[in-house]
Amino acid sequence: MTVARELAEFLTRTSSSDLPRQAVDHAAMLIASTIASAAMSAGLESYEIIRTLARERGGSARSTTRTVVHRRRRALSSRPPSFD
C-alpha cells in the first residue's frame, strides 16, 4: 500500500471530533494565516508569478484565492487608516 493510500484511508476514517481540540484549533489558525498571507501579498510580483502559473495549469480566473484576495482588498480599502 502506498503512503498516499494509507493517508487517504486514515483521513476518510477520521472526523474532526476524533482529533484533539488543540490540533483542530491550530489547523484552523494555520489555514486562516495562509489565507491572510495570500491576501496581503496580492500586489507583490511573486503573487503574480504564482497566479500566472495557476492559470497556466488550468486554474480558473474565479478561483477561491483570487476571490479571497479581492474581498480582502475591499475590506482594507473601506477601513479608516491605522495610527499604530
PyMOL Python script that loads the backbone (N, CA, C, O; Angstrom):
from pymol import cmd

cmd.read_pdbstr("""\
ATOM      1  N   MET A   1       0.849  -1.179   0.000  1.00  0.00           N
ATOM      2  CA  MET A   1       0.000   0.000   0.000  1.00  0.00           C
ATOM      3  C   MET A   1       0.895   1.243   0.000  1.00  0.00           C
ATOM      4  O   MET A   1       1.897   1.285   0.714  1.00  0.00           O
ATOM      5  N   THR A   2       0.539   2.248  -0.794  1.00  0.00           N
ATOM      6  CA  THR A   2       1.334   3.466  -0.860  1.00  0.00           C
ATOM      7  C   THR A   2       1.059   4.365   0.334  1.00  0.00           C
ATOM      8  O   THR A   2       0.041   4.233   1.013  1.00  0.00           O
ATOM      9  N   VAL A   3       1.978   5.271   0.573  1.00  0.00           N
ATOM     10  CA  VAL A   3       1.811   6.229   1.661  1.00  0.00           C
ATOM     11  C   VAL A   3       0.574   7.089   1.405  1.00  0.00           C
ATOM     12  O   VAL A   3      -0.198   7.366   2.324  1.00  0.00           O
ATOM     13  N   ALA A   4       0.391   7.509   0.159  1.00  0.00           N
ATOM     14  CA  ALA A   4      -0.779   8.320  -0.186  1.00  0.00           C
ATOM     15  C   ALA A   4      -2.072   7.567   0.112  1.00  0.00           C
ATOM     16  O   ALA A   4      -3.034   8.145   0.618  1.00  0.00           O
ATOM     17  N   ARG A   5      -2.086   6.287  -0.204  1.00  0.00           N
ATOM     18  CA  ARG A   5      -3.277   5.467   0.043  1.00  0.00           C
ATOM     19  C   ARG A   5      -3.544   5.338   1.539  1.00  0.00           C
ATOM     20  O   ARG A   5      -4.687   5.453   1.982  1.00  0.00           O
ATOM     21  N   GLU A   6      -2.492   5.098   2.313  1.00  0.00           N
ATOM     22  CA  GLU A   6      -2.642   4.986   3.769  1.00  0.00           C
ATOM     23  C   GLU A   6      -3.156   6.288   4.360  1.00  0.00           C
ATOM     24  O   GLU A   6      -4.032   6.280   5.225  1.00  0.00           O
ATOM     25  N   LEU A   7      -2.611   7.410   3.892  1.00  0.00           N
ATOM     26  CA  LEU A   7      -3.060   8.716   4.386  1.00  0.00           C
ATOM     27  C   LEU A   7      -4.523   8.951   4.014  1.00  0.00           C
ATOM     28  O   LEU A   7      -5.309   9.416   4.839  1.00  0.00           O
ATOM     29  N   ALA A   8      -4.882   8.633   2.788  1.00  0.00           N
ATOM     30  CA  ALA A   8      -6.268   8.802   2.345  1.00  0.00           C
ATOM     31  C   ALA A   8      -7.217   7.961   3.187  1.00  0.00           C
ATOM     32  O   ALA A   8      -8.280   8.439   3.583  1.00  0.00           O
ATOM     33  N   GLU A   9      -6.850   6.722   3.465  1.00  0.00           N
ATOM     34  CA  GLU A   9      -7.711   5.862   4.283  1.00  0.00           C
ATOM     35  C   GLU A   9      -7.834   6.389   5.706  1.00  0.00           C
ATOM     36  O   GLU A   9      -8.917   6.357   6.289  1.00  0.00           O
ATOM     37  N   PHE A  10      -6.731   6.872   6.266  1.00  0.00           N
ATOM     38  CA  PHE A  10      -6.770   7.451   7.603  1.00  0.00           C
ATOM     39  C   PHE A  10      -7.702   8.656   7.633  1.00  0.00           C
ATOM     40  O   PHE A  10      -8.524   8.791   8.538  1.00  0.00           O
ATOM     41  N   LEU A  11      -7.569   9.533   6.636  1.00  0.00           N
ATOM     42  CA  LEU A  11      -8.371  10.750   6.616  1.00  0.00           C
ATOM     43  C   LEU A  11      -9.858  10.471   6.403  1.00  0.00           C
ATOM     44  O   LEU A  11     -10.703  11.177   6.953  1.00  0.00           O
ATOM     45  N   THR A  12     -10.182   9.465   5.624  1.00  0.00           N
ATOM     46  CA  THR A  12     -11.597   9.171   5.398  1.00  0.00           C
ATOM     47  C   THR A  12     -12.238   8.498   6.610  1.00  0.00           C
ATOM     48  O   THR A  12     -13.458   8.539   6.768  1.00  0.00           O
ATOM     49  N   ARG A  13     -11.431   7.885   7.457  1.00  0.00           N
ATOM     50  CA  ARG A  13     -11.954   7.247   8.673  1.00  0.00           C
ATOM     51  C   ARG A  13     -12.002   8.199   9.852  1.00  0.00           C
ATOM     52  O   ARG A  13     -12.621   7.888  10.870  1.00  0.00           O
ATOM     53  N   THR A  14     -11.363   9.353   9.736  1.00  0.00           N
ATOM     54  CA  THR A  14     -11.206  10.265  10.867  1.00  0.00           C
ATOM     55  C   THR A  14     -12.115  11.472  10.723  1.00  0.00           C
ATOM     56  O   THR A  14     -12.184  12.087   9.659  1.00  0.00           O
ATOM     57  N   SER A  15     -12.811  11.805  11.798  1.00  0.00           N
ATOM     58  CA  SER A  15     -13.605  13.039  11.797  1.00  0.00           C
ATOM     59  C   SER A  15     -12.926  14.038  12.730  1.00  0.00           C
ATOM     60  O   SER A  15     -12.064  13.663  13.525  1.00  0.00           O
ATOM     61  N   SER A  16     -13.309  15.285  12.636  1.00  0.00           N
ATOM     62  CA  SER A  16     -12.668  16.301  13.485  1.00  0.00           C
ATOM     63  C   SER A  16     -12.894  16.023  14.966  1.00  0.00           C
ATOM     64  O   SER A  16     -12.074  16.413  15.797  1.00  0.00           O
ATOM     65  N   SER A  17     -13.987  15.359  15.306  1.00  0.00           N
ATOM     66  CA  SER A  17     -14.248  15.037  16.718  1.00  0.00           C
ATOM     67  C   SER A  17     -13.286  13.967  17.252  1.00  0.00           C
ATOM     68  O   SER A  17     -13.145  13.805  18.465  1.00  0.00           O
ATOM     69  N   ASP A  18     -12.620  13.232  16.335  1.00  0.00           N
ATOM     70  CA  ASP A  18     -11.634  12.238  16.748  1.00  0.00           C
ATOM     71  C   ASP A  18     -10.290  12.865  17.098  1.00  0.00           C
ATOM     72  O   ASP A  18      -9.446  12.222  17.722  1.00  0.00           O
ATOM     73  N   LEU A  19     -10.091  14.104  16.702  1.00  0.00           N
ATOM     74  CA  LEU A  19      -8.808  14.775  16.896  1.00  0.00           C
ATOM     75  C   LEU A  19      -8.843  15.632  18.152  1.00  0.00           C
ATOM     76  O   LEU A  19      -9.908  16.096  18.560  1.00  0.00           O
ATOM     77  N   PRO A  20      -7.680  15.846  18.769  1.00  0.00           N
ATOM     78  CA  PRO A  20      -7.639  16.730  19.942  1.00  0.00           C
ATOM     79  C   PRO A  20      -8.078  18.144  19.555  1.00  0.00           C
ATOM     80  O   PRO A  20      -7.725  18.634  18.483  1.00  0.00           O
ATOM     81  N   ARG A  21      -8.836  18.787  20.414  1.00  0.00           N
ATOM     82  CA  ARG A  21      -9.350  20.137  20.144  1.00  0.00           C
ATOM     83  C   ARG A  21      -8.223  21.108  19.815  1.00  0.00           C
ATOM     84  O   ARG A  21      -8.366  21.958  18.936  1.00  0.00           O
ATOM     85  N   GLN A  22      -7.102  20.980  20.524  1.00  0.00           N
ATOM     86  CA  GLN A  22      -5.966  21.874  20.282  1.00  0.00           C
ATOM     87  C   GLN A  22      -5.429  21.711  18.852  1.00  0.00           C
ATOM     88  O   GLN A  22      -5.045  22.694  18.220  1.00  0.00           O
ATOM     89  N   ALA A  23      -5.403  20.493  18.352  1.00  0.00           N
ATOM     90  CA  ALA A  23      -4.925  20.249  16.984  1.00  0.00           C
ATOM     91  C   ALA A  23      -5.867  20.875  15.960  1.00  0.00           C
ATOM     92  O   ALA A  23      -5.409  21.454  14.974  1.00  0.00           O
ATOM     93  N   VAL A  24      -7.164  20.768  16.180  1.00  0.00           N
ATOM     94  CA  VAL A  24      -8.148  21.359  15.266  1.00  0.00           C
ATOM     95  C   VAL A  24      -8.034  22.883  15.288  1.00  0.00           C
ATOM     96  O   VAL A  24      -8.053  23.525  14.238  1.00  0.00           O
ATOM     97  N   ASP A  25      -7.915  23.458  16.480  1.00  0.00           N
ATOM     98  CA  ASP A  25      -7.766  24.910  16.604  1.00  0.00           C
ATOM     99  C   ASP A  25      -6.497  25.391  15.920  1.00  0.00           C
ATOM    100  O   ASP A  25      -6.506  26.418  15.242  1.00  0.00           O
ATOM    101  N   HIS A  26      -5.413  24.657  16.093  1.00  0.00           N
ATOM    102  CA  HIS A  26      -4.137  25.026  15.481  1.00  0.00           C
ATOM    103  C   HIS A  26      -4.230  24.950  13.954  1.00  0.00           C
ATOM    104  O   HIS A  26      -3.723  25.829  13.256  1.00  0.00           O
ATOM    105  N   ALA A  27      -4.866  23.919  13.445  1.00  0.00           N
ATOM    106  CA  ALA A  27      -5.045  23.780  11.998  1.00  0.00           C
ATOM    107  C   ALA A  27      -5.870  24.941  11.448  1.00  0.00           C
ATOM    108  O   ALA A  27      -5.545  25.488  10.395  1.00  0.00           O
ATOM    109  N   ALA A  28      -6.919  25.314  12.145  1.00  0.00           N
ATOM    110  CA  ALA A  28      -7.760  26.439  11.712  1.00  0.00           C
ATOM    111  C   ALA A  28      -6.945  27.728  11.691  1.00  0.00           C
ATOM    112  O   ALA A  28      -7.084  28.537  10.775  1.00  0.00           O
ATOM    113  N   MET A  29      -6.091  27.921  12.702  1.00  0.00           N
ATOM    114  CA  MET A  29      -5.250  29.112  12.755  1.00  0.00           C
ATOM    115  C   MET A  29      -4.266  29.134  11.584  1.00  0.00           C
ATOM    116  O   MET A  29      -4.034  30.187  10.991  1.00  0.00           O
ATOM    117  N   LEU A  30      -3.691  27.985  11.251  1.00  0.00           N
ATOM    118  CA  LEU A  30      -2.753  27.919  10.130  1.00  0.00           C
ATOM    119  C   LEU A  30      -3.439  28.219   8.799  1.00  0.00           C
ATOM    120  O   LEU A  30      -2.879  28.907   7.945  1.00  0.00           O
ATOM    121  N   ILE A  31      -4.640  27.704   8.631  1.00  0.00           N
ATOM    122  CA  ILE A  31      -5.385  27.967   7.397  1.00  0.00           C
ATOM    123  C   ILE A  31      -5.721  29.457   7.293  1.00  0.00           C
ATOM    124  O   ILE A  31      -5.557  30.059   6.232  1.00  0.00           O
ATOM    125  N   ALA A  32      -6.187  30.047   8.387  1.00  0.00           N
ATOM    126  CA  ALA A  32      -6.512  31.476   8.386  1.00  0.00           C
ATOM    127  C   ALA A  32      -5.261  32.314   8.114  1.00  0.00           C
ATOM    128  O   ALA A  32      -5.326  33.306   7.388  1.00  0.00           O
ATOM    129  N   SER A  33      -4.147  31.927   8.680  1.00  0.00           N
ATOM    130  CA  SER A  33      -2.888  32.639   8.461  1.00  0.00           C
ATOM    131  C   SER A  33      -2.451  32.562   7.000  1.00  0.00           C
ATOM    132  O   SER A  33      -1.974  33.546   6.435  1.00  0.00           O
ATOM    133  N   THR A  34      -2.615  31.392   6.395  1.00  0.00           N
ATOM    134  CA  THR A  34      -2.255  31.217   4.986  1.00  0.00           C
ATOM    135  C   THR A  34      -3.115  32.103   4.092  1.00  0.00           C
ATOM    136  O   THR A  34      -2.608  32.744   3.172  1.00  0.00           O
ATOM    137  N   ILE A  35      -4.405  32.136   4.363  1.00  0.00           N
ATOM    138  CA  ILE A  35      -5.312  32.966   3.569  1.00  0.00           C
ATOM    139  C   ILE A  35      -4.983  34.445   3.753  1.00  0.00           C
ATOM    140  O   ILE A  35      -4.981  35.203   2.783  1.00  0.00           O
ATOM    141  N   ALA A  36      -4.706  34.857   4.983  1.00  0.00           N
ATOM    142  CA  ALA A  36      -4.351  36.258   5.238  1.00  0.00           C
ATOM    143  C   ALA A  36      -3.054  36.628   4.532  1.00  0.00           C
ATOM    144  O   ALA A  36      -2.940  37.717   3.970  1.00  0.00           O
ATOM    145  N   SER A  37      -2.081  35.733   4.559  1.00  0.00           N
ATOM    146  CA  SER A  37      -0.812  35.996   3.874  1.00  0.00           C
ATOM    147  C   SER A  37      -1.022  36.133   2.375  1.00  0.00           C
ATOM    148  O   SER A  37      -0.437  37.010   1.740  1.00  0.00           O
ATOM    149  N   ALA A  38      -1.845  35.275   1.816  1.00  0.00           N
ATOM    150  CA  ALA A  38      -2.136  35.353   0.382  1.00  0.00           C
ATOM    151  C   ALA A  38      -2.832  36.666   0.053  1.00  0.00           C
ATOM    152  O   ALA A  38      -2.521  37.299  -0.956  1.00  0.00           O
ATOM    153  N   ALA A  39      -3.757  37.071   0.885  1.00  0.00           N
ATOM    154  CA  ALA A  39      -4.497  38.307   0.641  1.00  0.00           C
ATOM    155  C   ALA A  39      -3.581  39.529   0.717  1.00  0.00           C
ATOM    156  O   ALA A  39      -3.701  40.452  -0.089  1.00  0.00           O
ATOM    157  N   MET A  40      -2.686  39.530   1.664  1.00  0.00           N
ATOM    158  CA  MET A  40      -1.808  40.687   1.834  1.00  0.00           C
ATOM    159  C   MET A  40      -0.702  40.750   0.783  1.00  0.00           C
ATOM    160  O   MET A  40      -0.107  41.810   0.587  1.00  0.00           O
ATOM    161  N   SER A  41      -0.418  39.663   0.119  1.00  0.00           N
ATOM    162  CA  SER A  41       0.664  39.654  -0.868  1.00  0.00           C
ATOM    163  C   SER A  41       0.164  39.902  -2.282  1.00  0.00           C
ATOM    164  O   SER A  41       0.931  39.767  -3.236  1.00  0.00           O
ATOM    165  N   ALA A  42      -1.093  40.259  -2.435  1.00  0.00           N
ATOM    166  CA  ALA A  42      -1.712  40.374  -3.758  1.00  0.00           C
ATOM    167  C   ALA A  42      -0.990  41.342  -4.688  1.00  0.00           C
ATOM    168  O   ALA A  42      -1.027  41.151  -5.903  1.00  0.00           O
ATOM    169  N   GLY A  43      -0.348  42.352  -4.172  1.00  0.00           N
ATOM    170  CA  GLY A  43       0.324  43.311  -5.032  1.00  0.00           C
ATOM    171  C   GLY A  43       1.771  42.976  -5.345  1.00  0.00           C
ATOM    172  O   GLY A  43       2.414  43.694  -6.111  1.00  0.00           O
ATOM    173  N   LEU A  44       2.289  41.924  -4.783  1.00  0.00           N
ATOM    174  CA  LEU A  44       3.697  41.577  -4.966  1.00  0.00           C
ATOM    175  C   LEU A  44       3.935  40.828  -6.275  1.00  0.00           C
ATOM    176  O   LEU A  44       3.054  40.129  -6.776  1.00  0.00           O
ATOM    177  N   GLU A  45       5.121  40.985  -6.811  1.00  0.00           N
ATOM    178  CA  GLU A  45       5.474  40.293  -8.056  1.00  0.00           C
ATOM    179  C   GLU A  45       5.384  38.777  -7.895  1.00  0.00           C
ATOM    180  O   GLU A  45       4.937  38.083  -8.809  1.00  0.00           O
ATOM    181  N   SER A  46       5.805  38.258  -6.742  1.00  0.00           N
ATOM    182  CA  SER A  46       5.763  36.808  -6.530  1.00  0.00           C
ATOM    183  C   SER A  46       4.330  36.282  -6.574  1.00  0.00           C
ATOM    184  O   SER A  46       4.096  35.163  -7.033  1.00  0.00           O
ATOM    185  N   TYR A  47       3.374  37.073  -6.106  1.00  0.00           N
ATOM    186  CA  TYR A  47       1.969  36.676  -6.168  1.00  0.00           C
ATOM    187  C   TYR A  47       1.530  36.542  -7.624  1.00  0.00           C
ATOM    188  O   TYR A  47       0.856  35.583  -7.998  1.00  0.00           O
ATOM    189  N   GLU A  48       1.923  37.519  -8.433  1.00  0.00           N
ATOM    190  CA  GLU A  48       1.553  37.488  -9.846  1.00  0.00           C
ATOM    191  C   GLU A  48       2.157  36.274 -10.552  1.00  0.00           C
ATOM    192  O   GLU A  48       1.518  35.676 -11.418  1.00  0.00           O
ATOM    193  N   ILE A  49       3.380  35.915 -10.184  1.00  0.00           N
ATOM    194  CA  ILE A  49       4.027  34.737 -10.765  1.00  0.00           C
ATOM    195  C   ILE A  49       3.243  33.476 -10.423  1.00  0.00           C
ATOM    196  O   ILE A  49       2.982  32.654 -11.302  1.00  0.00           O
ATOM    197  N   ILE A  50       2.868  33.316  -9.171  1.00  0.00           N
ATOM    198  CA  ILE A  50       2.111  32.139  -8.729  1.00  0.00           C
ATOM    199  C   ILE A  50       0.739  32.114  -9.400  1.00  0.00           C
ATOM    200  O   ILE A  50       0.278  31.056  -9.829  1.00  0.00           O
ATOM    201  N   ARG A  51       0.090  33.267  -9.491  1.00  0.00           N
ATOM    202  CA  ARG A  51      -1.230  33.334 -10.131  1.00  0.00           C
ATOM    203  C   ARG A  51      -1.142  32.939 -11.606  1.00  0.00           C
ATOM    204  O   ARG A  51      -2.003  32.225 -12.120  1.00  0.00           O
ATOM    205  N   THR A  52      -0.092  33.411 -12.275  1.00  0.00           N
ATOM    206  CA  THR A  52       0.109  33.055 -13.678  1.00  0.00           C
ATOM    207  C   THR A  52       0.321  31.554 -13.828  1.00  0.00           C
ATOM    208  O   THR A  52      -0.257  30.935 -14.721  1.00  0.00           O
ATOM    209  N   LEU A  53       1.141  30.963 -12.966  1.00  0.00           N
ATOM    210  CA  LEU A  53       1.368  29.518 -13.011  1.00  0.00           C
ATOM    211  C   LEU A  53       0.069  28.748 -12.788  1.00  0.00           C
ATOM    212  O   LEU A  53      -0.189  27.753 -13.465  1.00  0.00           O
ATOM    213  N   ALA A  54      -0.737  29.199 -11.853  1.00  0.00           N
ATOM    214  CA  ALA A  54      -2.013  28.521 -11.577  1.00  0.00           C
ATOM    215  C   ALA A  54      -2.930  28.583 -12.787  1.00  0.00           C
ATOM    216  O   ALA A  54      -3.579  27.596 -13.133  1.00  0.00           O
ATOM    217  N   ARG A  55      -2.981  29.732 -13.422  1.00  0.00           N
ATOM    218  CA  ARG A  55      -3.822  29.863 -14.623  1.00  0.00           C
ATOM    219  C   ARG A  55      -3.321  28.970 -15.750  1.00  0.00           C
ATOM    220  O   ARG A  55      -4.110  28.320 -16.436  1.00  0.00           O
ATOM    221  N   GLU A  56      -1.999  28.943 -15.936  1.00  0.00           N
ATOM    222  CA  GLU A  56      -1.429  28.110 -16.996  1.00  0.00           C
ATOM    223  C   GLU A  56      -1.726  26.633 -16.788  1.00  0.00           C
ATOM    224  O   GLU A  56      -1.814  25.866 -17.747  1.00  0.00           O
ATOM    225  N   ARG A  57      -1.878  26.240 -15.529  1.00  0.00           N
ATOM    226  CA  ARG A  57      -2.138  24.832 -15.220  1.00  0.00           C
ATOM    227  C   ARG A  57      -3.613  24.538 -15.062  1.00  0.00           C
ATOM    228  O   ARG A  57      -3.989  23.515 -14.491  1.00  0.00           O
ATOM    229  N   GLY A  58      -4.446  25.425 -15.563  1.00  0.00           N
ATOM    230  CA  GLY A  58      -5.881  25.153 -15.585  1.00  0.00           C
ATOM    231  C   GLY A  58      -6.686  25.814 -14.500  1.00  0.00           C
ATOM    232  O   GLY A  58      -7.876  25.527 -14.371  1.00  0.00           O
ATOM    233  N   GLY A  59      -6.087  26.694 -13.708  1.00  0.00           N
ATOM    234  CA  GLY A  59      -6.833  27.372 -12.664  1.00  0.00           C
ATOM    235  C   GLY A  59      -7.822  28.363 -13.238  1.00  0.00           C
ATOM    236  O   GLY A  59      -7.576  28.956 -14.288  1.00  0.00           O
ATOM    237  N   SER A  60      -8.906  28.540 -12.573  1.00  0.00           N
ATOM    238  CA  SER A  60      -9.961  29.440 -13.014  1.00  0.00           C
ATOM    239  C   SER A  60      -9.645  30.875 -12.612  1.00  0.00           C
ATOM    240  O   SER A  60      -9.013  31.115 -11.583  1.00  0.00           O
ATOM    241  N   ALA A  61     -10.082  31.812 -13.415  1.00  0.00           N
ATOM    242  CA  ALA A  61      -9.939  33.228 -13.068  1.00  0.00           C
ATOM    243  C   ALA A  61     -10.795  33.579 -11.861  1.00  0.00           C
ATOM    244  O   ALA A  61     -10.579  34.608 -11.221  1.00  0.00           O
ATOM    245  N   ARG A  62     -11.754  32.735 -11.551  1.00  0.00           N
ATOM    246  CA  ARG A  62     -12.621  32.963 -10.397  1.00  0.00           C
ATOM    247  C   ARG A  62     -12.275  32.006  -9.262  1.00  0.00           C
ATOM    248  O   ARG A  62     -13.163  31.562  -8.533  1.00  0.00           O
ATOM    249  N   SER A  63     -11.010  31.687  -9.107  1.00  0.00           N
ATOM    250  CA  SER A  63     -10.594  30.740  -8.070  1.00  0.00           C
ATOM    251  C   SER A  63     -10.817  31.321  -6.681  1.00  0.00           C
ATOM    252  O   SER A  63     -10.961  32.532  -6.511  1.00  0.00           O
ATOM    253  N   THR A  64     -10.843  30.446  -5.706  1.00  0.00           N
ATOM    254  CA  THR A  64     -11.100  30.852  -4.334  1.00  0.00           C
ATOM    255  C   THR A  64     -10.074  31.854  -3.835  1.00  0.00           C
ATOM    256  O   THR A  64     -10.442  32.851  -3.214  1.00  0.00           O
ATOM    257  N   THR A  65      -8.784  31.610  -4.096  1.00  0.00           N
ATOM    258  CA  THR A  65      -7.770  32.533  -3.586  1.00  0.00           C
ATOM    259  C   THR A  65      -7.934  33.912  -4.187  1.00  0.00           C
ATOM    260  O   THR A  65      -7.758  34.912  -3.492  1.00  0.00           O
ATOM    261  N   ARG A  66      -8.265  33.984  -5.456  1.00  0.00           N
ATOM    262  CA  ARG A  66      -8.446  35.297  -6.077  1.00  0.00           C
ATOM    263  C   ARG A  66      -9.639  36.006  -5.456  1.00  0.00           C
ATOM    264  O   ARG A  66      -9.576  37.207  -5.195  1.00  0.00           O
ATOM    265  N   THR A  67     -10.706  35.294  -5.221  1.00  0.00           N
ATOM    266  CA  THR A  67     -11.891  35.877  -4.596  1.00  0.00           C
ATOM    267  C   THR A  67     -11.560  36.386  -3.203  1.00  0.00           C
ATOM    268  O   THR A  67     -11.967  37.485  -2.828  1.00  0.00           O
ATOM    269  N   VAL A  68     -10.826  35.594  -2.436  1.00  0.00           N
ATOM    270  CA  VAL A  68     -10.434  35.998  -1.081  1.00  0.00           C
ATOM    271  C   VAL A  68      -9.592  37.261  -1.135  1.00  0.00           C
ATOM    272  O   VAL A  68      -9.802  38.180  -0.343  1.00  0.00           O
ATOM    273  N   VAL A  69      -8.643  37.319  -2.060  1.00  0.00           N
ATOM    274  CA  VAL A  69      -7.767  38.482  -2.169  1.00  0.00           C
ATOM    275  C   VAL A  69      -8.575  39.727  -2.485  1.00  0.00           C
ATOM    276  O   VAL A  69      -8.362  40.770  -1.866  1.00  0.00           O
ATOM    277  N   HIS A  70      -9.498  39.645  -3.436  1.00  0.00           N
ATOM    278  CA  HIS A  70     -10.289  40.818  -3.789  1.00  0.00           C
ATOM    279  C   HIS A  70     -11.204  41.240  -2.642  1.00  0.00           C
ATOM    280  O   HIS A  70     -11.392  42.435  -2.414  1.00  0.00           O
ATOM    281  N   ARG A  71     -11.762  40.300  -1.934  1.00  0.00           N
ATOM    282  CA  ARG A  71     -12.591  40.654  -0.772  1.00  0.00           C
ATOM    283  C   ARG A  71     -11.743  41.325   0.295  1.00  0.00           C
ATOM    284  O   ARG A  71     -12.174  42.288   0.930  1.00  0.00           O
ATOM    285  N   ARG A  72     -10.533  40.810   0.488  1.00  0.00           N
ATOM    286  CA  ARG A  72      -9.630  41.385   1.493  1.00  0.00           C
ATOM    287  C   ARG A  72      -9.254  42.819   1.098  1.00  0.00           C
ATOM    288  O   ARG A  72      -9.222  43.707   1.950  1.00  0.00           O
ATOM    289  N   ARG A  73      -8.972  43.045  -0.187  1.00  0.00           N
ATOM    290  CA  ARG A  73      -8.642  44.395  -0.652  1.00  0.00           C
ATOM    291  C   ARG A  73      -9.787  45.356  -0.390  1.00  0.00           C
ATOM    292  O   ARG A  73      -9.578  46.473   0.084  1.00  0.00           O
ATOM    293  N   ARG A  74     -11.003  44.915  -0.703  1.00  0.00           N
ATOM    294  CA  ARG A  74     -12.167  45.773  -0.471  1.00  0.00           C
ATOM    295  C   ARG A  74     -12.312  46.084   1.016  1.00  0.00           C
ATOM    296  O   ARG A  74     -12.592  47.222   1.394  1.00  0.00           O
ATOM    297  N   ALA A  75     -12.123  45.081   1.846  1.00  0.00           N
ATOM    298  CA  ALA A  75     -12.253  45.285   3.292  1.00  0.00           C
ATOM    299  C   ALA A  75     -11.194  46.269   3.784  1.00  0.00           C
ATOM    300  O   ALA A  75     -11.487  47.148   4.595  1.00  0.00           O
ATOM    301  N   LEU A  76      -9.977  46.124   3.297  1.00  0.00           N
ATOM    302  CA  LEU A  76      -8.912  47.024   3.729  1.00  0.00           C
ATOM    303  C   LEU A  76      -9.147  48.443   3.238  1.00  0.00           C
ATOM    304  O   LEU A  76      -8.868  49.402   3.959  1.00  0.00           O
ATOM    305  N   SER A  77      -9.651  48.588   2.032  1.00  0.00           N
ATOM    306  CA  SER A  77      -9.856  49.919   1.485  1.00  0.00           C
ATOM    307  C   SER A  77     -11.001  50.653   2.166  1.00  0.00           C
ATOM    308  O   SER A  77     -11.074  51.880   2.099  1.00  0.00           O
ATOM    309  N   SER A  78     -11.898  49.919   2.821  1.00  0.00           N
ATOM    310  CA  SER A  78     -13.026  50.566   3.483  1.00  0.00           C
ATOM    311  C   SER A  78     -12.737  50.905   4.932  1.00  0.00           C
ATOM    312  O   SER A  78     -13.565  51.529   5.595  1.00  0.00           O
ATOM    313  N   ARG A  79     -11.582  50.510   5.435  1.00  0.00           N
ATOM    314  CA  ARG A  79     -11.219  50.801   6.826  1.00  0.00           C
ATOM    315  C   ARG A  79     -10.583  52.180   6.939  1.00  0.00           C
ATOM    316  O   ARG A  79      -9.930  52.651   6.009  1.00  0.00           O
ATOM    317  N   PRO A  80     -10.782  52.825   8.094  1.00  0.00           N
ATOM    318  CA  PRO A  80     -10.050  54.082   8.314  1.00  0.00           C
ATOM    319  C   PRO A  80      -8.565  53.772   8.502  1.00  0.00           C
ATOM    320  O   PRO A  80      -8.225  52.647   8.867  1.00  0.00           O
ATOM    321  N   PRO A  81      -7.685  54.720   8.267  1.00  0.00           N
ATOM    322  CA  PRO A  81      -6.252  54.441   8.405  1.00  0.00           C
ATOM    323  C   PRO A  81      -5.881  54.097   9.838  1.00  0.00           C
ATOM    324  O   PRO A  81      -6.495  54.586  10.786  1.00  0.00           O
ATOM    325  N   SER A  82      -4.875  53.257   9.984  1.00  0.00           N
ATOM    326  CA  SER A  82      -4.398  52.847  11.301  1.00  0.00           C
ATOM    327  C   SER A  82      -3.294  53.802  11.756  1.00  0.00           C
ATOM    328  O   SER A  82      -2.444  54.200  10.959  1.00  0.00           O
ATOM    329  N   PHE A  83      -3.312  54.160  13.010  1.00  0.00           N
ATOM    330  CA  PHE A  83      -2.289  55.048  13.546  1.00  0.00           C
ATOM    331  C   PHE A  83      -1.416  54.339  14.556  1.00  0.00           C
ATOM    332  O   PHE A  83      -1.003  54.938  15.549  1.00  0.00           O
ATOM    333  N   ASP A  84      -1.129  53.066  14.314  1.00  0.00           N
ATOM    334  CA  ASP A  84      -0.292  52.280  15.231  1.00  0.00           C
ATOM    335  C   ASP A  84       1.129  52.761  15.199  1.00  0.00           C
ATOM    336  O   ASP A  84       1.980  52.220  15.905  1.00  0.00           O
TER     337      ASP A  84
END
""", "prot")
cmd.dss("prot")
cmd.show_as("cartoon", "prot")
cmd.util.cbc("prot")
cmd.orient("prot")
